Amino acid sequence: MKNLLIVDDDPHLLESLAIVFSGIYQVFSALSAEDAVRIVRNEKMDVVLLDVVLPGMDGIEFLSVLRSEAPDLPVVMISGSPSVQPVLKALELGARDYVRKPFDIAELRLVVGRALKNASLERRVKELEEKLSVSPVVDLQKPLKKAVEEYEKKLIQRALRRTGGVQTRAAEELGTTRRILRYRIEKLQIKS
């Protein structure tokens, strides 16, 4: 089960969100950014749901701390503030998304799940890029090109046999022009 940290200064909202997300995530709660910092340092979090307005260190400052300590940790901001500036700043700092208070529970679940899934996909892409940079890439084009040329060679040989070696009729049968057929015969070194 993935770990979700919810950071909000409203204890009733924290309790409600813990109920909403229990069974889906292992839920950790913090009433302040300072408490949240301690939790992040002691527990492995998979996703954070973070209020913008907090006492002491606000959500934006906490997000900056998170970026230095856990740069890939997905964060979803929640905001009841009418100003969009803090939310824009949070997105600049790497928050995955935000939801305005009061929010729809289904939407909130969806946004948190999507942030977690996108972060997981990004980690997987990064792992694969690292593997590719370490191991040599096999050139699959050469064997594929050779196989296509062999197939084409057999088709041309069969068409020539069926038409008694007459290139014009073989070209018609293959649906090409005589000039292109002659070029392919020379390139594939087909003996008539």
Sequence and secondary structure as in RCSB ss.txt:
>XXXX:A:sequence
MKNLLIVDDDPHLLESLAIVFSGIYQVFSALSAEDAVRIVRNEKMDVVLLDVVLPGMDGIEFLSVLRSEAPDLPV
VMISGSPSVQPVLKALELGARDYVRKPFDIAELRLVVGRALKNASLERRVKELEEKLSVSPVVDLQKPLKKAVEE
YEKKLIQRALRRTGGVQTRAAEELGTTRRILRYRIEKLQIKS
>XXXX:A:secstr
  EEEEE S HHHHHHHHHHHBTTBEEEEESSHHHHHHHHHHS  SEEEEES  SSS HHHHHHHHHHH TT  E
EEEE  S SHHHHHHHHTT  EEEESS  HHHHHHHHHHHHHHHHHHHHHHHHHHHHHHS     HHHHHHHHHH
HHHHHHHHHHHHTTT HHHHHHHHTS HHHHHHHHHHTT   
